[in-house]
């Protein structure tokens, strides 16, 4: 699902990175949420638990415990129907169970669809930086966004 509906010029989806995310889920260090329409998978999200927050994101959470949302992918036929927003909202609802007060997510600076989904869920821009390792399209910049509970 991720590799069928996630890839586009804005997204960075290396196979080894996705494998790592599924390993974290198997170790209960990350969780996944799925959205379905009947028997069809139409949306998928992965978020890291606080103890697995990648080091590079700790600067944005300060002393707060945080969740990193690694993936939010929506079936191409269902884009624009609020599924991504719903997945983000469900992660926000689960955040207190994990003892966090902040959620972090990032996107390509110029990805308007992701920007809209994240803003609709009340995420605010925290920082934009040149990200040559992950971005090979457009401005090649990543924008980190945060949501404080």
ROTILO-429927 format. One record per residue (C-alpha): y, x, z. Coordinates in steps of 0.5 Angstrom, whole numbers, plus 2048, in hexadecimal, padded with zeros to 3 digits. Layout:
<nodes>
YXZ
...
</nodes>
This chain:
<nodes>
800800800
805805802
8048097FC
8048037F7
80A8007FA
80E8067FE
80F80B7F8
81680B7F5
81B8107F4
81E80F7FB
81880F7FF
814816801
80D814802
80881A802
801819802
80081E808
80681B80C
80381480B
7FC81780D
800819814
803812815
7FC80F815
7F9815819
7FF81381E
7FD80C81E
7F580D81F
7F7812825
7FC80C828
802810827
80580B822
804804820
804800819
8067F9818
8047F5812
8077EF80F
8027EA80B
8037E4806
7FC7E1807
7F77E7805
7FC7EB802
7FF7F1805
8077F0804
80A7F5809
8087FB80D
80C7FF812
80A805816
80E80881D
80D80E821
80C80D829
81181082D
80D81682F
80C817827
813817825
81481D820
819822823
81E82281E
82081B820
82081C828
82881E826
829817825
82681482B
829819830
826818837
823811834
81C810833
81B80E82B
81780B826
81780E81F
815809819
81280D814
81080880F
81280180D
80F7FF806
8107F8803
80B7F67FD
8107F67F7
80F7EF7F5
8117ED7FC
8177F17FC
81E7EE7FE
81A7E8802
81C7EB809
8157EE80B
8187F580C
81D7F2811
8177EE814
8137F4815
8197F8818
81A7F281D
8137F281F
8147FA821
81A7F8825
8177F3829
8117F882B
8157FE82C
8167FC834
80F7FC835
80F803833
815804838
81A806833
821805832
82280782B
81F807824
82080C81E
81F80B817
82180F811
82280E80A
825811803
82D810804
82D80C7FD
8278087FE
82B8017FE
8257FD800
823801806
82A801808
82B7F9808
8247F880B
8267FD811
82D7FA812
82A7F3812
8267F5818
82C7F881B
82B7FF81A
83180481A
83280A816
83281081B
832816816
83181880F
82F81F80D
82D823807
825823807
822827801
81B827804
81A820803
81F81D7FE
81F81F7F7
82381A7F4
82B8177F4
82F81A7F9
82881D7FD
82B81B804
828818809
82B81280E
828812815
82A80B818
82980881F
828802823
82980282A
8267FD82F
</nodes>
